Each structure stands twice: as structure tokens, then as C-alpha cells.
Amino acid sequence: YAVTWLNDGGSEIATSELLEGAAIAYKGETPVKEADAQYTYEFAGWVDAEGNPLAEDAVMGTEAVTYTATYTATVNKYIVSFVVDGEVVSAEEYEYGAMPVAPEVTDKEDADKVYTFVGWDAEVSAVTGEATYTAQFEATKKSYTITWIIDGTSETTTVEYGEMPTHAD
């Protein structure tokens, strides 16, 4: 009688011919299922058409049988990084499908500009693989208010950083 060995997608791996009462055992290489972005698979055993596992002491009956490989799926994990000013400020491992948590980013400034955080270079989304998000800033030149008081009269003007303030005569 024939014993047909299938991969879980239905493709045939092998066929064995056994006599009634003979022990049923697969003698080939361990079946494999290719990993995908979400899962890595490990061979877990064989099941018959009704989903019953192949017992170690199973013997050939009086008709052909088919066994299908089963696999244990493990969710893949990926590193998601967040970069601010060229420095990785967060690099965490997340399972496929999880939503990464972006770190809080504060505005910054230097002598002549204020840099306002406006978001990440891409929309932070559920994990489907390794990802790096880079903080984006909008620069605004600093400006200063100058008040002139001449003979008890005040006049106010605003100038950007680096400009020479002048008084209207």
C-alpha cells in the first residue's frame, strides 16, 4: 500500500510502498517550510487527513494513507530604530505586526535658529521588517525685539539674528 507524504501546501514530498502491518515511518530529509516576513517555521510532525498525528508505533493498514507535514510558526522580530541628529536614540526589537513606540523629541535651538520637530521622515507604521525613522525639523531664524527710548518716546522694531538694528530718525 502507498503512503504519501505531503508538505503543508499540498505538494508531494515522497511516496513509500509498505506491506500491511509494516511500521509507518518517513525516511527522507526533514521537511522544510520557507520563512516569510511574519513567521519562521519549524517542522513539528505528521498528521493524517483527519488531523491525527502519526504515532510512533503506527503500522500500515489495508489501504493507502496520506500524511501532511505540520509546522510550528514563530513570529519574526525586527529592530526598529529612531534617529535624531544622526544619533540612534532608540533601537528596539518588535514582533512582526506590532506598532513601534516613537521616542519623544523636543525642539532645539542654537544661536541663530529654532528647530521645531515636525515628525519622522516616514509614517511610523506596524512592523513588517527592519526600519529606521529619522527625525525631521523645521528651522526658523530667531528674531529679537529692540525698543528705542529717545526723549521719553519709545519705538519698537524687530530684527532677525545677525542683522544690525537701526532706528528710524
Secondary structure by P-SEA (a helix, b strand, c coil): cbbbbbcccccccbbbbbccccbbbbccccbbbbbccccccccccccccccccccccbbbccbbbbbbbbbbbbbbbbbbbbbccccccbbbbbcccbbbbbcbbbbbccccbbbbbcccccccccccccbbbbbbbbbbbbbbbbbbbcccbbbbbbbcccbbbbbcc
